[in-house]
Amino acid sequence: MPARTKIVCYDDNPDYGGHQVMACLAVEALAKSDGWQPVFFCSPENVRLGKRLKEIQTATSNLEIRVTPFTTRKLQGLRNRFAKKTVRALRRLLETANPDLLLCIQGEIEDGSLALCAAKKMNVPCISYIPVPHRMALMGAKFGTMRDVLNAYLFKKPDGWITISESMKALLEDRGTTAPVEVVHNGIDMNRFAPHDKTAARTALGLPANKTLLGAIGRIEFNQKQQDFLVRSFSNVWKGDKQMHLVITGDGPDRGRLEKLISGLNIRNQVTLLPWQEDSTLVYSALDILIIPSRFEGVPLVMLEALACGTPVIGSARDGMKDLLPPDWTFETENSVALIQTIEHVSGVWKNEIDPLKSGVRNAYTVEKFQQNFEAALRRFLKVTR
């Protein structure tokens, strides 16, 4: 039997997000394969990631889970420059796993970047999986413009990149990388994301049965996800309209601020806040339109999931929304008038336009294709770097 390729995956982010959902699907496929032996270093603070990895470990018996004592912190790109001892310590830790390939899982360029620095001192190729290589200034990060300048060196570190769309590939190249970039589209479980009966879904979630339900799903974080913008836009147009109702699903650092905003606008009877739902298909089925008002995204899983369920989606004209949705299903970011106009337009046309979108997602964005393409990309990198 040929020797397995030992791939060491590294993620020291304490928060669990969509890119880690996809990374775990990739690791799951590698763990099921006879050709790979995956080891995953993760932060003990990331409980959801640890739980998901243990599920993979139990199902495959071919995943070793290890803990990293390091954690991505604010201004990590700057911290790396003054952390020679820490970089050496991480290098020694990673070398104990005897890797043939290092896969650094990054939400954005600073996440897990300590491993990019450590990898440069190791005699193994390093690949970054990075769905969101946006500039910090665009993302509204503190000292964003300065950090973009300071972080430029990180785009020279990996031997290759895996990202999720042609737009993100172009962005990586714009940021200065000269290493090869592979595009691997996200995938979702098409058996899971099939529509429920709308009335039954609304009843199960305790939502109004006979109103027009607009909704958003995701981490409640105003800077990126813009739930505050959505609530204000809704209030400006539909406050007091008994037919219109807004549903916001998720948890996050700005949930308390969102509750205060809703109370301050005096629209509590028109807004329902739901916690994160394990069965998000119920939410997609209950909504009339899903709205993604984000200032930036990669390719949002919620967009793919909702379209797979046949629920119309409108989004800001950025990134994955701009790439996948019809132009008149998108709106200028942070433009309340454009948002409302797009809602009204899509409300009238979506039934005639949803089928091609639904079919396109269900054919091109499957878990199976994602896993196959991810593994193929890794093998191509190995062939080039060896």
N, C-alpha and C positions, 0 to 999 in steps of 0.2 A: 504494500500500500504506500503511495507517495506521501512524503512528509506534508503536513498541513502548514499553511502560511499563518504565522502568529501575528495577528493584528491587535495592537494596543489602542484602545479608544480612550480619549481623555476629555472629561467635562467637569470643571470645578465650579460651575455656576450653581448657586444655591436655589435658583428659581426654575420652575418647570414650565416650558413653553412649547409652542407648536413645532419648533425645529427639533426638540428632543423627542417628541412623538414620532417624527419621521426617522430620526437617528436610531431610535429603538427598533423600528420596523426593519431598518437596514441590518442592525446587529442581530436581530432575530433570524433573518435570512442567512447571515454568515454562520450563526450558531447551528443552523440546521444542515449546513453544507459539509460535505466530507473534506473540502479543500481548505477550510479555515479553522483557526483556533483563536477565538476572540477573548481578550481580557479587557475589562472596563474599569477605569479609575474614575470614581465619582465622589462628589462632596457628600458627607454624611448629613449636611443640612438640607439636601434636596430629597425629601422623604418620598415624594411621588416618583421621582426617577429611580430611587432605590427599590421601591415596590415593583415598578415595571420591570426592572432588570431581574429581580428575583423570580418574577413570573416566567421570564425567558429562560432563566437558569433551570428552573424546575421542569419546564416543558422540553428542553433540549439536552440537558446534562452536558452542554459544551459551551459554557460561559463562565469564566472566572471573574468575580466581582471583587475589586479592591477599593480601598478608601484612599483618597488624597487628603493630606492635611492642609492643602492650600485652597484658597477661595478667591475668585475674581472679586475685586473691590473697585470702588470708584477711582477713576484716573489710573486704571491698571496699566495702560500703555506707558504712562510716565513712570509708574512704580517699577516696571520691569527694568528700566535703565539704571536703577540704583539697587538692584536686587541680585547681584552676582552670586552671593552665597545661596540665596533661595533658588536661583536657576540651577546651580550645581546640585543642590539637594534634590530638586525635582528630576533632574537628569539621572541621578543615581537611582532614584525610586523607579523611574520608568525602565531603566536598564535591568532592574531585577526581574522584569518580565521577559527579557530576551526577545524583543520585538523584531519582526521582519519589516513591519510597516506601522507608522504611527498615524492615527486618525484623530485630529483635533476637532472637536465639535464646538462650533462657535455660533451663538445667536447673532452677534455683531463682532467687529474686529477685536475689541478689547476682551471679550469673553474667552477664557481659556488661553489667552495670549502668552501666559507664562510658559506653556508647553511648546509654543512656537519657538520661543527663545531657547528652551532646553534642547529641542530637537536639533538645532544648529550645531550642538556639541556632540550629537550622537551620529553614529554611522548607519543610520536608517533613513529612508525617505519619509517625509512628513506631508500629509494631505490635510487640508482644511475643508470641512463641510460647513459652509457659511451661507445661509439663506438671505441675510440682510447686511450687505456690505455698505450701507449708506453712510454718508458723512454725518458726523456727530452734530454739526451745525444744523443740518436739516432736521435731525431727530430732536432738536431742542435741548440737547445735553448741556449741562453747565460747562462753561469754557469750551463750547463746542468747536469754534473755529481754531482755537489754540490746540485742542486735542487732535483735530484733523491733521495739523502740521506735525505734531509730535508723533502721531501714530503711523506716519507714512512708512517708516522702516518695517512695520509689521507686514505690509503687503509684499515685501521682498523675502519673507522668511520661508513660507511653504514651498515644497517642490511641485505642488499641484493643488487645484481647487475643485471642489464640487459645489455647485450652486443650483438654483431651482428654476431659473428662467433665462431667456436670452437677454432680457433687460438687466438682470443681475450680473450676467457675464460681462455685458458692456460696462456696467458700473465698476466691476473689479478691474477691468482693463483701464478705465478712466482713472482709477485710484493708483495705477502705476505698476500693477503686477505684470510680469513677463512670463511667469510660469503657466503651463497649460491649464485651461479651465474646461471642465466637463459640466454640461447641463443635464440634470436628472430631475424630471418633473415629480412633484408630490403625488402621492397616491392615497386613496381612501378605500375602505372596505365597502364595496358596492352591495353586499348582502345586508350590511347593517343600515346603510343610508337609503332606505326606501320609504316612501311616504306612508304615514298613518292617516286615518280618517280625521279630518280637521276638527269636527265637533268633539270627537272622543279625545283628541289631543288637548284641546282647550279645557275640557272637563278635568282631565288628569292633572293639568297644571294649575287649575283654579283660575283660568282666564275668562274674560267675558265671551259669551258664545256668539253674539250677533253684532259685534263691532268690527271696524276695520283695525287690524292689529299690525302696526309697524314695529320692527324690533331690531335689536343689535345683540350680538353674542361675543363675549371675549373678556379678557382681563380689563378691569375697570381702572384705567390709567389715562388721565386726560391728555397728557402731552402727545401721546401717540394715537390712542384709540378715539379720543374726541367725543366721549359720551356727553360732556358738558355742552359742546357745540350742538349736538343732536337734540338734547333736552331743550335748550334755549330756542332752537329753530322750531321745534314742535310747539312750544308754548306761544311763540310769536304768531303762529298761524292758526292753531287749533285749540287754544285754551278756551274752555267752555263748550267745545263741540262734543256733544255726548256720543257721537258716532265714532270718534277717533280715540285710539288708545295706543300707548307706547309700552313696549315690553323690553326691559334691559336685563340680560342674563349674564351672570359672571360674578367674580370676586376680584379684589385687587386693592392696591394702596389708596385709591381715591373713592372707595365706596362711601365712606362717611361724608366726604365733600359732596358726592352726588346726592345723597339723601337730603342734605341741607339745602342744596340748590333746588331740588324738587319742591321741598316745603316752602322755600322762599318765593318760588314762582306761583305757589298756591295751585299746583296741578297734581297733588297726591292722588286724587280720585281718578286721574287719567293715566297714571303711570304705575306699572307693576315691576318691581325689582325681584328677580328670581336668582337664587344661588346657582353656582355652576351645576349643570345637569349631566349626569353620567350618560343618560339617554337623550342626547341633544336632538335626535330625530323628532322627538315630541315637539320641541320648540319650533324647528323648521316647519313642521306640518301645521302648527297652530297659527303661524304668521301669514299675513297676506304679502308682506314684502320684508326681506332682510336688508338692512342698511349697514354699510361698512364706511364710516366717515373718516377713516384714519388718515393722518398726515403722511404716513409711510407704512409699507407692509412688504412682505416677500410675495408669496402666492398664498393668500389666506386659506387655511383648511376649511374655515366656516363657509367661505364662498363656494368651494368645491362640494362640500357636503350638502349645502342648501340647494344648489343647482341639481345635484344628483337626486334630490327628493322632489324636484319639480317646483321649488319655491323661487320666485324671482328675486334677484339680488341687484341692488344698485350700490355703487361705490365711488369714492373719490377717484379722480382720473390720475391715479398713480400706480406704478409698479404692476403687481399681478392683476389688479382690477382693470387697469387700462389695457393689459395684454389680452385678457380673456373676454371681458364684457363688451357688448356693442357700445359704440361711442355715446349713443343717446341714453344709455343706462348708467352713465357716469356723470360726475359734476365737478366743477372746479373746487378744489380743496378749500375748506373754511368759508365757502360762499353760501350763505343761508338761502338766498333767493334761488340760486342754481339748484340747491338740494331740493327745495320744495317743488320747483318746476320739473325736476327729474322724477320725483315721486309721482306727481300728477300724470306725467307722460307715461311712465311704465305701468301705472295702474290701468291705463286704457289699452295698452298694446301687448302686455306680457303673455296673455293666453295664446296669441298668434305667433309669438316669437320664442317661447320657452323650449319647445321640443328640440330644435337643433342644439341649443346650449346644453340641455340635459343629456342628449345623446353623445355630444362631444366629450363631456366630462366622464360619462360612464364608460366610454371607449378608451380614452387616452390617459385617464388619471387613476388607474387601479393600483392597489397595493402590489399586485404581482408584477406589473410593469416597473413600478418604482424599485422593487427589490432586485429584479433582474438587471435593470439598468445601473443601479448603484454598484452591484457586484462587478459588472462588466467594466465600469469606469475604474474601480480599484485595480482590476487586473491589467488594464491598459497602463495605468500609472506604474505598476510594478514592472511591466515589460520595458517601459521607457527608462526607469530609474536604476534598474539593475545592470 
